[in-house]
Amino acid sequence: MEIKNFGIREKIIGGFLILIIIFGLNGVFNLSAINNSQRALWAILKEKDPSLQNLNQFRFEVLQSVHNISGLVYGYPPVQADKTSDINYISNLHRLKKDLLANRVFWEEDESKELLKGVMNNVDKLIALETTIINNYKASSSDSLESEAFEATVIPIANKIIEQTDIIIKIKETEKEKDELMMTEFFGSLKNGLFISGILIIVVCVVISVYTSNTVLNQIKKIGEVTEDLSKGLHPQPLQNIKNDEVGKMAKGINTLIEGLKATSEFAENIGKGNFEADFSPLSNQDVLGNSLLEMRNNLKKVSEEDKIRNWANEGNAKFNDLLRNNYNDRTEFAYTILSSLVKYLDVNQGMFLVCQVENEEEYIEEIASYAWNRRKFGKTRYLKGEGLAGQAWVEQEPIFMSDVPEDYVQIRSGIGLAMPRSVIVFPLKYNEEIYGVIELASFKIFAGHEIDFLLKISENIAASLSNSMTAEKMKKLLDETQIKSQQLREQEEQMRQNLEELGATQEDMMRREMEMSQQLKVLNQENDLLREKIKGAE
């Protein structure tokens, strides 16, 4: 636990505990220094000195054994005089070997242990070789042996033993020097520790007193500055390095108030910007300001959502009124334009537009346009009255809304396969109490209430436009028929005119002939009269 988490009372008690701990640590340190000095002295007297003494004696005995064996090999006079006696140096080597192995138990340095192990192995080989030489010497009673064998076996092993022993002696001498230096340092440290501990106790007492007073006064000063800023309506930074004492509890309360006011102001700012999804939690259930802001946010959010729905509906009405005012070549183009716009604007997945038809005095509704997944569909579906959802809506003249779509309903093909829609709405196109068609929409989402109201509202406009379109189509058809009949009449009139013209030409020709005949007849009459007169004159 950190110091700042303690109360003022705990800090005062803690100060005295620190003094007690310092005294205790000083005693432990002094006792440890004395114990370390004792261990260093014991290591010198019980381990380092005996080991060095045995190592030096062992080195001497090895050299002595080689010297004696060389006397046997080369026939030195001192050995020749005593060559049948027992050689005591081998037993001395065995004794020193045991002493060194006993000293090794107290060694702490692994390198020395490994070297001693090698020395022991080589000593065993040296003793075996020297024993063989002595036995051969006794058996042969000869004054000379093979010097080459001696130089090739005994001398190298002896040199190796001496070399390894010298290394161990050097390591042990170094360790002894370190222990002596350590012992001197421990005694110096003990003296310095006593002096330093006294100074430290005085310093700690002063530091604890100053720290305790300063921390309390600094906290109170900072709290006063922050409180003054809050009284001016400012948002100061939260207090830092809060202690867990009585003053620290006040600082935590001030920080909570700062954070609450900051969160409240940010929340109010988000509401002002229209961000009604901003997170906010009141300081408590009794936080009057925070709970009032939440209630205001909820009311404004509700009003905003209503405005969005109203704007969405108004934009939709304006858009479809513009579409309905356009001129279309036929009902199919009209139906596809309206249906595709409905599918996109409502963000549904599939739609079908059916119109009422009469054939052989039988009424039915027929699909003239369908649209799904931003693609135009082509198909031909007919329903009689009461047949299917479209037929039911036609008969009942009321919209049908389904959120529990039956399994036998048509599935919607998407980019990842076939899927069942979640909701379906079928509404008739009714105008002046007459049904002109039916629109069916299917979606993976549930239709919202304002979407259904929008569809029912524009359905009458669509029906009126469809009525006008159907009337215009009928008028166009009648006009086409009238134009055809007029064309036929014009052709007949032209034929009659041509016939009259031909008849007039024939009549003129007949009149001309008649006049010619009349002239001829007149001439003939005149000739007849002249002839008659001549006849009379002749008589």
Secondary structure, DSSP 8 states (H G I E B T S, - for coil): --GGGS-HHHHHHHHHHHHHHHHHHHHHHHHHHHHHHHHHHHIIIIIIHHHHHHHHHHHHHHHHHHHHHHHHHHT-HHHHHTTTS--THHHHHHHHHHHHHHHHTT---HHHHHHHHHHHHHHHHHHHHHHHHHHHHHHHT-S---HHHHHHHHHHHHHHHHHHHHHHHHHHHHHHHHHHHHHHHHHHHHHHHHHHHHHHHHHHHHHHHHHHHHHHHHHHHHHHHHHHHHHTT-------S--SSHHHHHHHHHHHHHHHHHHHHHHHHHHHTT-TT-----SSTT-HHHHHHHHHHHHHHHHHHHHHHHHHHHHHHHHHHHHHHS--SSHHHHHHHHHHHHHHHHT-SEEEEEEEEEETTEEEEEEEEEEETTEEE----EE-TTSHHHHHHHHH-S-EEESS--TTS--EEETTEEE--SEEEEEEEEETTEEEEEEEEEESS---HHHHHHHHHHHHHHHHHHHHHHHHHHHHHHHHHHHHHHHHHHHHHHHHHHHHHHHHHHHHHHHHHHHHHHHHHHHHHHHHHHHHHHHHHH-
